Amino acid sequence: MLIFFTTALFSQDQTKSSIGDVVYEEYQQNGIDDALEKYKDLKKNNAEEYNWSEWELNRVGYQLMLDDKDMEAAEKVLKYNMEEYPKAANPRDSYADYLIAQGNEAEAKKYLKESIEMAKNSDSEDEKTRIFRGSTAKLARLEKEDQQLGFLTGDWNVQIVNYDKGKEVGKFDGKVMSEFNDNNNILTSKYVNSLGETVNQRILVYDAIDKTFDMAYIDPVEPLGINLSKVKIKKSGDNSFELMEDYTNREGEKKSAKHEIVKESDGKLMWTIYEQGADKNWEKAAVWTYNKSM
């Protein structure tokens, strides 16, 4: 993991030299094989003069991969770092980054899973928190857990029918435009009425640790701003999904809503929302009918 280099380096003994710097300088002069041999020789004969940690070779590996674009050398360094620190989670996370850069996502998943298990059971607080979270997030992206609702992307005509105690109380027509951000991990939906005015927005971001989505509902005329909730998704059929939403209302009460989404075709879906009544039974609150805009 690249982002922790600065933290790691500040924790080094400033009276000693960086073994990573020595390895990289030797690589520039004589290649990676000689550089790793020098590393082994110095560790055997002059260990007291240098800082030794997984972060030293880790930094060199990323430097070779990102700056020098020498993937063969980067692989050797990152693999050797795993051998040097077989009980550390981070070298596996870093080697997974190399595999992802090489397009080998299947193999990368293996090392990320190893990193997650090692970090989860580590005595190091840093591994239990930052490394665990980093590896988990990467694995979730590779397995596309954050894109479970990808079928919602695009421009849709939508009809919304609201219900109260089983009776229809209102019907609205409008449009929904849904799209992912550049990294395909944040889904934003903007709802507009028949006049083209923005009615509200919903933003969904995947939480790889809890395996839920954080949802923000933004109403431009809502005086209190943004409503936040947690959404857990499960597939209930080949073309149907159930979303359980948990939130706290303005009165501080914990509430739940159930969403049932049925894909009738690539261009049409039905989205039914249920809320709990006073007797805790589910009552239909709204039905949204989506039809893809042509």
C-alpha positions as CSV (number, residue, x, y, z in Angstrom):
1,M,0.0,0.0,0.0
2,L,1.5,3.2,-1.2
3,I,-0.1,5.9,0.9
4,F,1.6,4.9,4.2
5,F,5.2,5.5,3.0
6,T,5.4,8.9,4.7
7,T,4.1,7.6,8.0
8,A,6.4,4.7,7.9
9,L,9.5,6.7,7.1
10,F,8.8,9.1,10.0
11,S,8.9,6.2,12.3
12,Q,12.4,5.1,11.1
13,D,15.6,5.6,13.1
14,Q,16.9,8.8,11.5
15,T,20.5,8.0,12.5
16,K,20.5,5.0,10.2
17,S,20.5,4.8,6.4
18,S,17.6,3.6,4.3
19,I,18.2,0.1,2.9
20,G,15.5,1.0,0.3
21,D,17.6,3.9,-1.0
22,V,20.6,1.6,-1.3
23,V,18.7,-1.1,-3.2
24,Y,17.3,1.5,-5.6
25,E,20.7,3.1,-6.3
26,E,22.2,-0.3,-6.9
27,Y,19.3,-1.1,-9.3
28,Q,20.0,2.1,-11.3
29,Q,23.7,1.1,-11.6
30,N,23.6,-2.6,-12.0
31,G,20.1,-3.9,-12.3
32,I,17.6,-5.5,-9.8
33,D,19.3,-8.9,-9.4
34,D,22.5,-7.2,-8.1
35,A,20.4,-4.9,-6.0
36,L,18.7,-7.7,-4.2
37,E,22.0,-9.5,-3.7
38,K,23.4,-6.3,-2.1
39,Y,20.4,-6.2,0.2
40,K,21.1,-9.8,1.4
41,D,24.8,-9.1,1.9
42,L,24.2,-5.9,3.9
43,K,21.5,-7.6,6.0
44,K,24.0,-10.4,6.8
45,N,27.1,-8.3,7.4
46,N,26.1,-4.7,8.2
47,A,22.5,-4.9,9.5
48,E,23.1,-2.4,12.3
49,E,23.8,0.5,9.8
50,Y,20.4,0.4,8.1
51,N,16.7,0.6,8.7
52,W,15.0,-2.7,8.0
53,S,11.2,-2.9,7.6
54,E,8.7,-4.1,5.1
55,W,8.2,-0.5,4.0
56,E,11.7,-0.2,2.6
57,L,11.4,-2.8,-0.2
58,N,7.7,-1.9,-0.5
59,R,8.6,1.7,-1.5
60,V,11.2,0.4,-3.9
61,G,8.7,-1.9,-5.6
62,Y,6.2,1.0,-6.2
63,Q,9.0,3.2,-7.4
64,L,10.0,0.7,-10.0
65,M,6.4,0.1,-11.0
66,L,5.1,3.6,-11.1
67,D,8.2,5.8,-11.9
68,D,10.5,3.5,-13.8
69,K,7.8,1.4,-15.5
70,D,10.0,-1.6,-14.9
71,M,7.4,-4.3,-14.1
72,E,9.8,-7.2,-14.1
73,A,12.0,-5.5,-11.5
74,A,9.0,-4.5,-9.5
75,E,7.7,-8.0,-9.4
76,K,11.0,-9.4,-8.1
77,V,11.2,-6.8,-5.3
78,L,7.6,-7.1,-4.2
79,K,7.8,-10.9,-4.3
80,Y,11.0,-10.9,-2.3
81,N,9.3,-8.5,0.3
82,M,6.7,-11.2,0.9
83,E,9.4,-13.7,1.5
84,E,11.2,-11.4,3.9
85,Y,8.0,-10.6,5.8
86,P,5.8,-13.7,5.5
87,K,3.6,-12.7,8.4
88,A,2.9,-9.2,7.3
89,A,-0.3,-8.3,5.4
90,N,0.9,-5.2,3.5
91,P,3.4,-6.9,1.2
92,R,0.6,-9.1,-0.1
93,D,-1.6,-6.1,-0.6
94,S,1.2,-4.4,-2.6
95,Y,1.9,-7.5,-4.7
96,A,-1.8,-7.5,-5.5
97,D,-1.5,-3.9,-6.8
98,Y,1.3,-5.1,-9.1
99,L,-1.0,-8.0,-10.4
100,I,-3.8,-5.5,-11.0
101,A,-1.5,-3.3,-13.0
102,Q,-0.6,-6.3,-15.1
103,G,-4.2,-7.1,-15.7
104,N,-4.1,-10.3,-13.6
105,E,-7.2,-9.6,-11.4
106,A,-7.9,-13.3,-10.6
107,E,-4.5,-13.7,-9.0
108,A,-4.7,-10.3,-7.3
109,K,-7.9,-11.5,-5.5
110,K,-6.0,-14.4,-4.0
111,Y,-3.3,-12.1,-2.5
112,L,-5.9,-9.5,-1.3
113,K,-7.8,-12.3,0.5
114,E,-4.6,-13.4,2.1
115,S,-3.8,-9.8,3.2
116,I,-7.3,-9.4,4.6
117,E,-7.1,-12.6,6.7
118,M,-3.6,-11.7,8.0
119,A,-4.5,-8.1,8.8
120,K,-7.7,-9.2,10.6
121,N,-5.7,-11.5,12.9
122,S,-2.7,-9.3,13.3
123,D,-1.3,-7.9,16.5
124,S,-0.6,-4.7,14.7
125,E,-3.2,-2.0,15.1
126,D,-2.2,-0.5,11.8
127,E,-2.7,-3.8,9.9
128,K,-6.0,-4.4,11.7
129,T,-7.4,-1.0,10.6
130,R,-5.7,0.7,7.6
131,I,-4.3,-2.4,5.8
132,F,-7.5,-4.4,6.4
133,R,-9.7,-1.6,5.1
134,G,-7.5,-1.0,2.1
135,S,-7.3,-4.6,1.0
136,T,-11.0,-5.1,1.6
137,A,-11.9,-2.1,-0.6
138,K,-9.7,-3.3,-3.4
139,L,-11.2,-6.8,-3.3
140,A,-14.7,-5.3,-3.4
141,R,-13.9,-3.3,-6.5
142,L,-12.4,-6.3,-8.3
143,E,-15.5,-8.4,-7.5
144,K,-17.6,-5.4,-8.6
145,E,-19.6,-5.4,-5.3
146,D,-19.9,-1.6,-5.6
147,Q,-21.6,-2.0,-9.0
148,Q,-24.5,-4.2,-7.9
149,L,-27.0,-1.5,-8.9
150,G,-25.3,-0.9,-12.3
151,F,-28.4,-1.8,-14.1
152,L,-29.9,1.5,-12.9
153,T,-27.5,3.6,-15.0
154,G,-28.9,5.6,-17.9
155,D,-31.8,8.0,-18.6
156,W,-35.3,6.8,-17.6
157,N,-38.8,8.0,-17.8
158,V,-40.4,7.3,-14.4
159,Q,-43.9,7.3,-13.1
160,I,-44.2,7.5,-9.3
161,V,-47.4,6.4,-7.5
162,N,-47.6,7.1,-3.8
163,Y,-49.8,5.1,-1.4
164,D,-51.2,5.7,2.1
165,K,-52.8,2.8,4.0
166,G,-53.2,0.9,0.7
167,K,-54.9,3.8,-1.2
168,E,-53.3,5.8,-4.0
169,V,-52.7,9.4,-2.9
170,G,-50.7,10.9,-5.7
171,K,-49.1,10.2,-9.1
172,F,-46.1,12.0,-10.7
173,D,-44.3,11.7,-14.0
174,G,-40.7,12.7,-14.5
175,K,-37.2,11.5,-15.4
176,V,-34.3,9.9,-13.7
177,M,-30.7,10.2,-14.8
178,S,-28.3,7.8,-13.1
179,E,-24.6,7.5,-13.7
180,F,-21.4,6.2,-12.1
181,N,-18.4,8.5,-11.4
182,D,-15.2,7.9,-13.3
183,N,-14.1,5.2,-10.9
184,N,-17.4,3.4,-11.1
185,N,-17.9,3.3,-7.3
186,I,-20.3,6.2,-6.7
187,L,-23.8,6.0,-8.2
188,T,-25.7,9.3,-8.5
189,S,-29.3,9.6,-9.5
190,K,-31.0,12.9,-10.3
191,Y,-34.8,13.1,-10.4
192,V,-36.5,15.9,-12.4
193,N,-40.2,16.6,-12.8
194,S,-42.2,17.2,-16.0
195,L,-41.0,20.8,-16.1
196,G,-37.3,19.7,-16.0
197,E,-36.9,20.9,-12.4
198,T,-34.6,18.9,-10.1
199,V,-36.8,17.3,-7.4
200,N,-34.1,15.4,-5.5
201,Q,-30.8,13.5,-5.8
202,R,-29.7,10.1,-4.4
203,I,-26.0,9.2,-4.0
204,L,-24.9,5.6,-3.3
205,V,-21.4,4.7,-2.1
206,Y,-20.3,1.2,-1.3
207,D,-19.0,0.4,2.2
208,A,-16.8,-2.6,1.6
209,I,-16.3,-3.2,5.3
210,D,-19.9,-3.5,6.2
211,K,-20.9,-4.7,2.7
212,T,-23.6,-2.1,2.6
213,F,-24.3,1.1,0.6
214,D,-24.2,4.5,2.3
215,M,-27.1,6.5,0.7
216,A,-27.5,10.2,0.8
217,Y,-30.9,11.7,-0.2
218,I,-30.8,15.3,-1.1
219,D,-34.0,17.4,-1.4
220,P,-33.4,20.9,-2.7
221,V,-36.4,22.2,-0.7
222,E,-35.7,20.2,2.4
223,P,-34.7,22.8,5.1
224,L,-32.7,20.3,7.0
225,G,-30.5,19.2,4.1
226,I,-29.4,15.6,3.6
227,N,-31.0,12.4,4.8
228,L,-28.5,9.5,5.3
229,S,-29.2,5.8,5.5
230,K,-27.6,2.4,5.1
231,V,-28.8,0.0,2.4
232,K,-28.1,-3.7,2.2
233,I,-28.8,-5.5,-1.1
234,K,-29.6,-9.1,-1.7
235,K,-30.6,-10.8,-4.9
236,S,-34.1,-12.3,-4.5
237,G,-34.3,-13.9,-8.0
238,D,-32.7,-13.9,-11.5
239,N,-34.0,-10.4,-12.2
240,S,-35.1,-9.1,-8.8
241,F,-33.4,-7.5,-5.8
242,E,-34.4,-6.6,-2.3
243,L,-32.9,-3.6,-0.6
244,M,-33.2,-3.1,3.2
245,E,-32.8,0.5,4.2
246,D,-32.1,1.6,7.8
247,Y,-32.2,5.2,8.9
248,T,-32.9,7.6,11.7
249,N,-35.7,10.1,11.2
250,R,-35.8,13.7,12.3
251,E,-37.3,12.7,15.6
252,G,-34.4,10.4,16.4
253,E,-36.4,7.2,15.8
254,K,-34.7,4.3,14.0
255,K,-36.7,3.3,10.9
256,S,-36.5,0.8,8.1
257,A,-37.8,0.6,4.6
258,K,-37.9,-2.3,2.2
259,H,-37.4,-1.8,-1.6
260,E,-38.2,-4.5,-4.1
261,I,-36.8,-4.0,-7.6
262,V,-37.9,-6.2,-10.5
263,K,-36.2,-6.0,-13.9
264,E,-39.0,-6.8,-16.4
265,S,-36.6,-6.2,-19.3
266,D,-33.4,-4.2,-20.1
267,G,-35.6,-1.2,-20.7
268,K,-38.2,-1.5,-17.9
269,L,-38.2,-2.1,-14.1
270,M,-40.6,-1.8,-11.2
271,W,-39.4,-0.4,-7.9
272,T,-41.8,-0.9,-5.0
273,I,-41.1,0.7,-1.6
274,Y,-42.6,-0.5,1.7
275,E,-42.6,1.2,5.0
276,Q,-43.4,-0.2,8.4
277,G,-46.8,0.7,9.9
278,A,-47.7,1.1,13.6
279,D,-48.1,-2.7,13.8
280,K,-44.6,-3.2,12.3
281,N,-46.2,-4.8,9.2
282,W,-44.9,-3.7,5.8
283,E,-47.2,-1.3,4.0
284,K,-46.8,-0.2,0.3
285,A,-45.6,3.4,0.2
286,A,-44.8,3.9,-3.5
287,V,-44.4,2.2,-6.8
288,W,-41.9,3.6,-9.3
289,T,-42.2,2.4,-12.9
290,Y,-39.0,2.9,-14.9
291,N,-38.9,2.9,-18.7
292,K,-35.6,3.6,-20.5
293,S,-35.6,6.8,-22.5
294,M,-34.9,6.3,-26.2
